[in-house]
Structure formats: C-alpha cells, structure tokens
Amino acid sequence: MSNDPLLDQLDELIAADTDGLLDMPEKPRPVTEVDRLVRAFREVSDFYAAHGREPDPNTLEIAERKLGARLVGIRGNESKIAELKEHDEHGLLKATTAPTDLDDLLAEDPDLLGETPDIFDVSSLPARKSPADEGDRATRVKAKDFAAFEALFADKHQGLKEGTWKLGSFVGESSIRAGRFFLINGMMCFVAEIREPKAERGESKPRLRVVFENGTESSMYRESLATRMYETGGQALTRTTLDASEIGDADQETGYIYVLKSLSQHPDVRSLRDLYKIGFSRGPVEKRIAGAEKSPTYLMAPVEVVASYRAYNLRPSALEHLLHRVFASVRLNASIADEVSGSVAATEWFLVPLPVIDRAIELIMSGEIVNYVYDPQLGDLVAV
C-alpha cells in the first residue's frame, strides 16, 4: 500500500482487470514492400482462379492488361519470384526448363522436323509497299481551330441517327471536294480546304486540309486520301435524298467570324476596358481590315486580330442579329466623324471580356446561342 489513496485505487483497478481492458493495444505492424508485393500478386492469382488463364498484357481491357503487365514484371525479377514462391498456388512463377540436348527438344515437339512449307515461299505474304514520297507522308497535327468544326461533326452524327444522312460507297477521287465528310477506319473526317499546288515548292497535286473528329488535321494530297479510302473500305457521308457523287451534301464555308482589338491612342477609346469588335468576313480577315485607320467602322485607327474562326453554313445577317441580341446591353454607342459622309455610327463594338466572346462563338457554331444572353453584372453568359 502506498501513502497516496489515488495510486492505491489505480492499483486495485489494474488488479481487477481480468479481461485485459486496460492493456495497451499492440501497434499494427507497418506494411512492408513485401506485403504490397504479395497483395499485388494475389490479384493476379485471383484472376487466374476466376478465368482459368493468365491475364493478357496486350488486351484492350484495362484492368486485365494491368494485371498481365504486373505478372510480366514479376517474372522478370528473380528477387520478387523468391519472395512470392510460397504464395504461388497456381504455378505462375515456375521457371520453364530449357531443353538440355536435341533429344529433349524433339521430345517436346515430335513434329518439329516434319514436313513444312518452304520457308522461302513468300507468295502468301502481303506485297511490300514502296516508300512514299515525302509529300505523301502527311502527319496529323492538332487542329488549333477545332472548335469551328465540332458542331459540324456533331450534326453529322445526329443526322446519321435520325436518317437524314447515310453512309454510302466512295465513288472516286473526283468526289473529294471541300465541305465533304468521309469515314476512314471508323473515324469521321471533313475536307475543309483544297489548296492548289504551289509550283515553287515543286508540288504538282492539290493538297487538302482534312480535319478529323478527334481534333487533329492533315495536309495530305487528294490522291492520298482517295488511296486511303480504297485501302480501308472508307465511306462517304451523303444526304438520304442524294447519291455519293452529288455536291448538295457538302458543308459550305461561308467566311470567318473575327474578333478585333482597337489600337487607337484616343483617350476615350483607351479608357474602355474589354472593347472588342465582332464581325464577319467572306474573305481573309487581314484583307478586310486593310486601311482600318481610315474607316469609321474601325474607329479610325489600326486594329489587331485577336481571334478568327472559320464559319460554315452561316448567314452574315443571322450572325449580326445574334450578336446584337446577346450583347445588346454592352454594345458601344458611339459615332465617328467622317470627312465624306459626316457622323458614322461605329457598330459591332462590344464591352465584353474575350473569354466570354470565345464562349459565345462556340455557342453560335453549335446553334445553342439562341438560349443565352450576356449579363454584365455577372460578367458571363446566362441561359434565358
């Protein structure tokens, strides 16, 4: 007994704890690398037990491919095999014994030296293709303006579902025209442009700009695209009321939607934040804005092209109406003095952040813009 009653009570409690309630719990053993290895190998063993075969490291099934690669990695590591030896219930890690002599080799395959076709007979092999010219090997690159084409691909897929479009036979190189859609190896592609051959580059055949629905593009020759179509059994997209040779199934490029920033040094203009002009041009934008410093349309000052988007099947009047409706609340109300015609209203200039303009043009391309307006208080497009 001690002189401290509290300590005495604690001693009594400890002595009365026959169930071990006051015992300190054992610290869990830390998980080791071997534990993780065993757990990983068990998943491979479970797969073998469930399917009666090893997981395939080359399958397109992600989960099985992962297990197959894991098994290959373990088999290539002697130390891992040693650690897992007692856990290898299906013999997945047993080393195959190499034949020690010719008799062992023949015992494994009695027909090894039997009658076989002549190994020099290459008649059944595919013909070797000759190397293509540098001009024919057009690699695919990312299409920077893919947003301008996304809605076109979506429209064609929807048309195939609804039956307004169909897949037909490819009828030859002459049917490859700007605005046509084709299917190559299951992927839809769009002929955005046909560029005339440039003699200074030694070109003798027209090149295409082919945009693919995965966001890439290629500048292959028209002849090369036709060859690919024949080799892969490619198909052409056509309207259900037309055949594959008719031109009525092509999407027509109507021009460019452009976004301009004023470079005016006038204090009134420079004080306006997020001032951009959104317009439409049937030809190249650079040609359209030539001489901007002399035009009231461009605030009598040079302009910078901030963005340019290809537009298909778009009426300029419809675009102007949409822009004025969506951005009506932030449209610039200004007039510029012109020496010839007096005061001229500067139209299509808006006080709106560039990311919002980008979003609006995406919605214009998809046709969804009719459901949105710009809210200057929120600084964003809102559904109506």
Secondary structure, 3 states (H helix, E strand, C coil): CCCCHHHHHHHHHHHHCCCCCCCCCCCCCCCCHHHHHHHHHHHHHHHHHHHCCCCCCCCCCHHHHHHHHHHHHHHCCHHHHHHHHHHCCCCCCCCCCCCCCHHHHHHHCCCCCCCCCCCCCCCCCCCCCCCCCHHHCCCCEECCCCHHHHHHHHHHHHHHHHCCEEEEECCCHHHCCCCCEEEECCEEEEEEEEECCCHHHCCCCCEEEEEECCCEEECCEHHHHHHHHHHHCCEEEEECCCCCCCHHHCCCEEEEEEEEEECCCCHHHHCCCCEEEEEEECCCHHHHCCCHHHCHHHCCCCEEEEEEEEEECCCHHHHHHHHHHHCHHHECCCEEEECCCEEEECCCEEECCHHHHHHHHHHHHHCHHHHEEEECCCCEEEEC
